[in-house]
Structure formats: C-alpha cells, structure tokens
Amino acid sequence: MKKRVALILGGRSAEREISLRTGQQVGIALKAKGHDVITLDLDDSLVPALLRERPDVVFIALHGRYGEDGCLQGLLEILGIPYVGSGVLASALAMDKAMSKKLFRLEGLTCPRAITVTRRDLDSTDRDEVTRRVQEMLGFPAIVKPNGGGSTIGLTLVKEPDGLTDALKHAFCYDEEALVEEYVAGTEITVGVIGNLEPRALPVIEIVSSTGLYDYKAKYTKGMSEHIIPARVPEATYKAAQQAAVTAHKALRCRGMSRADFIVGPGGVPYILEVNTIPGMTETSLLPDAARAAGIEFPDLVDMLIGYALEPPAPVVPAATGSGSGQGA
C-alpha cells in the first residue's frame, strides 16, 4: 500500500557522507515501489517539517551519532511517528560497543576480549601504564576503535605497543571513549537479520578486503573489497553465525533489521564484533547483497522494512505474581 514516507538522511556525524549515499539509494527504491517520499536532513528544520508533512512512517537513513544511537528514535516516539528500525533502547545499546558486548556474553555468545580507555584515562594516567594494561590483558596486535562509532571510522590495527597512544588519539577524534580489542585472526563474515517478532537470518557473507583490513576505505570504495556469498566457512560455523546474529538481534530487542559482524576464530568459532541497527544501504553495502542472495531485490527489501515499521509492537507480558509478594500492606 502506498505510504507517505519521510526519508531522513545526512546528519551531523562523521558518517554523513555514507548516510547521504544510503538515503539516495533508499529514496530511489521507495519511489520504485510507489511511495511518496519527502527527503529531510537532520537539522533545525526537522521537527517543523515532520509536523507539517505528517508522514505515515519515517525511514531513518542516518548512521552514527544522533541518528543510530537512539536520539532520533526518541524524538519520533515523542511525535508519535512510526519509523523503520530499532527503538531507543536497542539503538543506544548497539551503538555502545562495550555495553553490547556485556549483553552478548550474558547470552552465551563469543566475543573478543576488550577493554575501554577514555580520553581522561590517557590524559590523567601514565601512558606507559595504559600500554602495559593493554599488553597484559590483550596483547598485541590489537584493534582500537571509537566505542560509539561506526563504518570503521577511527579504527586502527595496532601491531606494536608504541603505536597505541596515536591510535587512541585517533579514536578520540570521534568519541570520548575508545574500545581496545584483542586481534582475532580469521575470516571476516557478516550476517543480516530481518524481522520483528520472528526475525530470520539472511545468507552469510564473507568479506575479503584488498588491504587485509576491512576499514572505511575498503567498505565504501568499489573494488576494494569482495563479498562472497555464501561464505566459505564450515557448515557448522555458518549455522552458528546465523544463530548468533538472531540471538544478538533479539537480545538487543532490535526491530526490522540488523547486521552482525563476526571474525571466524580458532576452531571455526564465530566471534561477534558488533551489531549495526541501521546497516548501510549503498551500492557496495552488505545487507542488500545478503537480501538479494535470499531472493529479495532492493526495492522489495525497503518495502518490507516499511511493513515491519508499521507492525504493532509486541504485547507486554505482565510479570508473574505469587500470592505472597513479600511486600506487606
């Protein structure tokens, strides 16, 4: 059914360029399915425009801070406008890599060991002490990245201890907190998940970067990476990754879509790295590739996401109460 869709793109984060590219592709797909599209940027005119245009649903094509971290989702909740993707809690949890790892471990998922370092830690603590802490707990090489960023912006592979400080400073350009993660050598794979109450995993994609590191340049430059579908991993690993992606989607309480990134470590174990609640939708992006491999063309995928956004939320199940609550009158 034809809908009036507000497509919000751009934003203020370091991922603005990717958001614009995602928004362009989504806009084309929405129009191909017959929807009316109102394109809006995330600026001071947004709220008046939403109140004036009165869309049936919002498609959030934003990445990173303010768009993917629960801020915009909270605004839309206040305005009472349905939107594509996860809610406030899921968005905020997924954006905080350290916090989401704690949740994943509680769900029995395997994650690389990691520690957080804040800008204050680096300024107020002996820098050699920070390096010793990383050396003792994780070892080198290690991955350093902003705790609340995406698109691998600010990511550095630190091969030797003397490179840690510069890598942290680079990460702090994008966030006040950095995540230092053990480097797990292995095959990079990613698993898209779509759905609300009964989410399903899409085919597993293997990522091969021409640089050996799937960084920002490799992600968004044509020819810099190869997406192999299905991933060339053992069947047990393939199924375990799909199950882990669905488990993470449910644990975070994601809606509509998500994409979980993994490294296949020793013994074929998939190590979950992070979950993206608004995966890229550019011409080189992974979720559309996975959907296509499952027989879902891009315009149909976008239309499905609109449908998920308009589904009623899951019913709230009241907590069981006994005859004796332990709280006397």
C-alpha positions as CSV (number, residue, x, y, z in Angstrom):
1,M,0.0,0.0,0.0
2,K,1.3,3.4,-0.9
3,K,2.6,5.4,2.0
4,R,3.9,8.9,2.7
5,V,7.5,8.3,3.8
6,A,9.8,10.9,5.3
7,L,13.4,9.9,4.5
8,I,15.8,11.4,7.0
9,L,19.4,11.4,5.9
10,G,22.7,13.4,6.3
11,G,23.0,14.2,9.9
12,R,25.9,15.6,11.9
13,S,28.1,12.5,12.5
14,A,31.3,11.5,10.8
15,E,29.2,9.1,8.7
16,R,27.3,11.9,7.0
17,E,28.6,11.0,3.5
18,I,27.6,7.4,3.9
19,S,24.2,8.4,5.1
20,L,23.7,10.6,2.0
21,R,24.6,7.6,-0.2
22,T,22.3,5.3,1.7
23,G,19.5,7.8,1.5
24,Q,19.9,8.3,-2.2
25,Q,19.6,4.5,-2.8
26,V,16.6,4.1,-0.4
27,G,14.8,7.1,-2.0
28,I,15.1,5.5,-5.4
29,A,13.8,2.2,-4.1
30,L,10.8,3.8,-2.2
31,K,9.7,5.7,-5.3
32,A,10.0,2.5,-7.4
33,K,7.5,0.9,-5.0
34,G,5.1,3.8,-5.5
35,H,5.6,5.6,-2.1
36,D,5.5,9.4,-1.8
37,V,9.0,10.4,-0.5
38,I,9.8,13.6,1.5
39,T,13.5,13.9,1.9
40,L,14.7,15.7,5.1
41,D,18.1,16.4,6.7
42,L,18.8,16.2,10.4
43,D,18.9,19.9,11.2
44,D,16.9,22.6,13.0
45,S,14.1,22.4,10.4
46,L,13.4,18.7,11.0
47,V,10.7,18.9,13.7
48,P,8.7,21.6,11.9
49,A,8.9,19.7,8.7
50,L,7.7,16.5,10.3
51,L,4.8,18.2,11.9
52,R,3.9,20.0,8.6
53,E,4.3,17.0,6.3
54,R,2.7,14.4,8.6
55,P,4.3,11.3,7.1
56,D,2.8,7.8,7.7
57,V,6.3,6.5,8.5
58,V,9.9,7.6,8.7
59,F,12.8,5.8,7.1
60,I,15.9,6.6,9.0
61,A,18.9,6.6,6.7
62,L,21.3,8.0,9.2
63,H,24.4,6.4,10.6
64,G,26.4,7.1,13.8
65,R,25.7,9.7,16.5
66,Y,22.2,11.3,16.7
67,G,20.7,9.0,14.0
68,E,21.7,5.5,15.0
69,D,22.1,5.9,18.8
70,G,18.5,6.3,19.9
71,C,18.4,10.1,19.9
72,L,16.2,10.5,16.7
73,Q,14.3,7.4,17.7
74,G,13.3,9.1,21.0
75,L,12.2,12.2,19.1
76,L,10.0,10.2,16.8
77,E,8.5,8.3,19.7
78,I,7.5,11.7,21.3
79,L,6.0,12.8,18.0
80,G,4.1,9.6,17.6
81,I,5.5,8.8,14.2
82,P,6.3,5.1,13.3
83,Y,9.9,4.6,12.0
84,V,11.9,1.9,10.3
85,G,14.4,0.1,12.5
86,S,15.1,-0.4,16.2
87,G,13.8,1.6,19.1
88,V,15.6,3.8,21.6
89,L,17.0,1.1,23.8
90,A,18.2,-1.2,21.1
91,S,19.8,1.6,19.2
92,A,21.6,3.0,22.2
93,L,22.8,-0.4,23.3
94,A,24.1,-1.4,19.9
95,M,25.9,1.9,19.5
96,D,27.8,1.3,22.8
97,K,30.1,-1.5,21.7
98,A,31.4,-2.2,25.2
99,M,27.9,-2.4,26.7
100,S,26.6,-4.6,23.9
101,K,29.5,-7.0,24.4
102,K,28.5,-7.5,28.0
103,L,25.0,-8.3,26.9
104,F,26.2,-10.7,24.2
105,R,28.3,-12.6,26.7
106,L,25.3,-13.0,29.0
107,E,23.6,-14.6,26.0
108,G,26.5,-17.1,25.7
109,L,28.0,-15.5,22.5
110,T,31.7,-15.5,22.0
111,C,33.3,-12.0,21.8
112,P,36.9,-10.9,21.6
113,R,38.4,-9.7,24.9
114,A,38.3,-5.9,25.2
115,I,38.9,-3.0,27.5
116,T,37.8,0.6,27.3
117,V,40.0,3.6,27.6
118,T,38.7,7.1,28.0
119,R,40.3,10.4,26.9
120,R,40.6,11.2,30.6
121,D,42.5,7.9,31.2
122,L,45.0,8.9,28.6
123,D,45.4,12.4,30.0
124,S,45.5,11.6,33.7
125,T,47.3,8.3,33.7
126,D,50.9,7.4,32.7
127,R,50.6,6.5,29.1
128,D,53.0,3.7,29.6
129,E,50.7,2.3,32.2
130,V,47.8,2.3,29.7
131,T,50.1,0.4,27.3
132,R,51.1,-2.1,30.0
133,R,47.5,-2.7,30.8
134,V,46.6,-3.5,27.2
135,Q,49.7,-5.7,26.9
136,E,48.9,-7.7,29.9
137,M,45.1,-8.1,29.3
138,L,45.0,-8.4,25.5
139,G,48.5,-8.4,24.0
140,F,49.4,-7.1,20.5
141,P,48.4,-6.7,17.8
142,A,45.1,-5.1,19.0
143,I,42.3,-3.2,17.4
144,V,41.5,0.3,18.5
145,K,38.2,2.0,17.6
146,P,35.8,4.5,18.9
147,N,33.4,2.9,21.3
148,G,30.4,4.7,19.9
149,G,31.3,4.9,16.2
150,G,30.5,3.0,13.0
151,S,31.7,2.4,9.5
152,T,35.1,1.6,11.0
153,I,35.8,5.3,11.1
154,G,38.7,5.9,13.6
155,L,39.7,2.2,13.5
156,T,43.4,1.3,13.8
157,L,45.2,-2.1,13.8
158,V,48.0,-1.6,16.3
159,K,50.8,-4.1,15.7
160,E,53.3,-2.9,18.3
161,P,52.9,-1.3,21.8
162,D,54.5,2.0,20.7
163,G,51.6,2.6,18.3
164,L,48.8,2.5,20.9
165,T,48.8,6.1,22.0
166,D,48.5,7.5,18.5
167,A,45.7,5.0,17.7
168,L,43.8,6.1,20.9
169,K,44.2,9.8,20.0
170,H,42.8,9.0,16.5
171,A,39.8,7.2,18.1
172,F,39.2,10.1,20.4
173,C,38.6,12.3,17.4
174,Y,35.3,10.6,17.1
175,D,34.3,9.6,20.7
176,E,35.4,10.3,24.3
177,E,35.8,6.5,24.8
178,A,37.8,4.0,22.8
179,L,37.5,0.3,22.7
180,V,40.7,-1.7,22.6
181,E,40.0,-5.2,21.4
182,E,42.2,-8.3,21.0
183,Y,43.0,-9.0,17.4
184,V,41.5,-12.3,16.3
185,A,43.0,-13.5,13.1
186,G,40.5,-15.2,10.8
187,T,37.8,-14.8,8.1
188,E,35.5,-11.8,8.3
189,I,31.9,-12.6,7.9
190,T,28.6,-10.7,8.4
191,V,25.0,-11.8,8.9
192,G,22.0,-9.7,8.2
193,V,18.8,-10.3,10.1
194,I,15.3,-9.0,9.2
195,G,12.0,-9.2,11.1
196,N,10.4,-8.2,14.3
197,L,8.8,-11.0,16.5
198,E,10.2,-13.8,14.4
199,P,13.5,-12.5,12.9
200,R,15.4,-14.6,10.3
201,A,19.0,-14.6,9.3
202,L,20.0,-13.9,5.7
203,P,22.8,-15.7,3.9
204,V,26.2,-15.3,5.5
205,I,28.6,-13.1,3.6
206,E,32.4,-13.5,3.6
207,I,34.3,-10.2,3.3
208,V,37.7,-10.1,1.6
209,S,39.5,-6.8,1.7
210,S,42.2,-5.9,-0.8
211,T,44.1,-4.2,2.0
212,G,43.8,-7.0,4.5
213,L,41.7,-4.8,6.9
214,Y,38.1,-4.1,6.3
215,D,38.3,-0.4,7.1
216,Y,36.4,2.7,5.9
217,K,38.2,2.8,2.5
218,A,37.7,-0.9,1.9
219,K,34.0,-0.7,2.8
220,Y,33.0,2.2,0.6
221,T,35.3,2.1,-2.4
222,K,34.3,0.0,-5.3
223,G,36.8,-2.8,-6.0
224,M,38.5,-2.5,-2.5
225,S,36.6,-5.5,-1.1
226,E,34.8,-8.6,-2.3
227,H,31.6,-10.0,-0.9
228,I,31.5,-13.8,-1.2
229,I,28.0,-15.4,-0.8
230,P,27.7,-17.9,0.7
231,A,30.7,-17.5,3.0
232,R,33.4,-20.2,2.5
233,V,33.3,-21.4,6.1
234,P,32.3,-24.9,7.5
235,E,28.6,-25.6,7.7
236,A,28.7,-25.7,11.5
237,T,30.3,-22.2,11.6
238,Y,27.8,-20.9,9.0
239,K,24.8,-22.0,11.1
240,A,26.4,-20.9,14.4
241,A,26.9,-17.4,12.9
242,Q,23.3,-17.2,11.7
243,Q,22.0,-18.3,15.1
244,A,24.3,-15.9,16.9
245,A,23.1,-13.0,14.8
246,V,19.5,-13.8,15.5
247,T,20.3,-14.2,19.2
248,A,22.0,-10.8,19.3
249,H,19.1,-9.2,17.4
250,K,16.7,-10.5,20.0
251,A,18.9,-9.7,23.0
252,L,19.2,-6.1,21.9
253,R,15.5,-6.0,21.1
254,C,16.1,-4.9,17.5
255,R,13.3,-4.4,15.1
256,G,13.1,-4.5,11.4
257,M,16.7,-5.2,10.5
258,S,20.2,-5.5,11.9
259,R,23.6,-6.8,10.7
260,A,26.1,-8.6,13.0
261,D,29.8,-8.7,12.1
262,F,32.0,-11.6,13.1
263,I,35.5,-12.9,12.8
264,V,35.8,-16.7,12.5
265,G,38.5,-17.6,15.0
266,P,40.3,-20.7,16.0
267,G,38.2,-23.9,15.7
268,G,35.7,-22.2,13.4
269,V,34.1,-20.2,16.3
270,P,32.4,-17.0,15.2
271,Y,33.5,-14.1,17.4
272,I,30.8,-11.4,17.4
273,L,32.2,-7.9,17.0
274,E,29.2,-5.6,16.9
275,V,25.6,-5.2,15.7
276,N,24.6,-2.4,13.3
277,T,21.0,-1.4,13.7
278,I,21.0,0.8,10.6
279,P,23.2,-1.1,8.2
280,G,24.5,0.7,5.1
281,M,22.3,0.7,2.0
282,T,24.8,2.0,-0.6
283,E,25.7,0.3,-3.8
284,T,28.6,-1.5,-2.0
285,S,26.7,-2.4,1.2
286,L,26.3,-5.8,2.7
287,L,22.7,-6.1,3.8
288,P,21.3,-5.5,0.3
289,D,23.7,-8.1,-1.1
290,A,22.6,-10.7,1.5
291,A,18.9,-10.0,0.8
292,R,19.5,-10.3,-2.9
293,A,21.1,-13.7,-2.3
294,A,17.9,-14.7,-0.5
295,G,15.8,-13.7,-3.5
296,I,14.8,-10.2,-2.1
297,E,15.6,-7.4,-4.5
298,F,16.5,-4.0,-3.0
299,P,13.1,-2.2,-3.6
300,D,11.3,-5.2,-2.1
301,L,13.7,-5.1,0.9
302,V,13.0,-1.5,1.5
303,D,9.2,-2.1,1.2
304,M,9.5,-5.0,3.7
305,L,11.2,-2.7,6.2
306,I,8.4,-0.2,5.8
307,G,6.0,-3.0,6.6
308,Y,7.9,-4.0,9.7
309,A,7.8,-0.4,10.9
310,L,4.1,-0.4,10.7
311,E,3.5,-3.7,12.5
312,P,2.1,-3.3,16.1
313,P,4.7,-3.7,18.8
314,A,5.0,-6.9,20.7
315,P,2.4,-7.2,23.5
316,V,3.7,-6.6,27.0
317,V,3.5,-9.7,29.1
318,P,2.9,-8.9,32.8
319,A,5.3,-10.4,35.3
320,A,4.1,-13.4,37.1
321,T,3.0,-12.6,40.7
322,G,2.6,-15.1,43.5
323,S,0.2,-15.0,46.5
324,G,3.0,-13.7,48.7
325,S,5.0,-10.9,47.2
326,G,7.0,-10.2,50.3
327,Q,5.6,-6.7,50.4
328,G,3.2,-6.5,53.3
329,A,0.4,-3.9,53.3
